[in-house]
Amino acid sequence: MIEFKPLDQFEKGLIYKLLKDSYASLLVLEPDFTHEYEANWERTDDDLWGASSSSGSAVISTLGSKPIGFVSWYEEGANVGSIGHNCIVPTHRQKGYGKRQVRMALRELSLQVNCIRVVTANHPSFIPARKTYLSCGFIEKGRSRTGAFGGLELVYYEHALKRYT
């Protein structure tokens, strides 16, 4: 059974490792941007373990004592929150764990905000994430190109709620 555990039960560097494992196929498809992705993951790892985390909160998802993924979230202000990085390692995908992570983050954020956003990319590596967000009640709100990561098209979603249970 999946459990959500606080970061302080693990060592710094785990977030980076989980992201690198989760997006290994992306790095194969987009090798020119490996450095850019890995730098982002290192910053996220540093931020989430930092004293003043600009990345917000996060939990590690485990099966038994083994970490299999994580989800992060933060408040943006003005009654809006966002889900940040969210991943499940490939060997544990398509078992509903990612959806449970997103629902857990929605429950936590819904205690503080009325609108929750998430951004992902229009790239084959992100299709499972996009399907998960849609299945959790997010609605696509728009798209735009980014100057980072090879000019990927970003896909923006929102989840309007009063309380998520």
Disulfide bonds with the S-S distance in Angstrom:
none
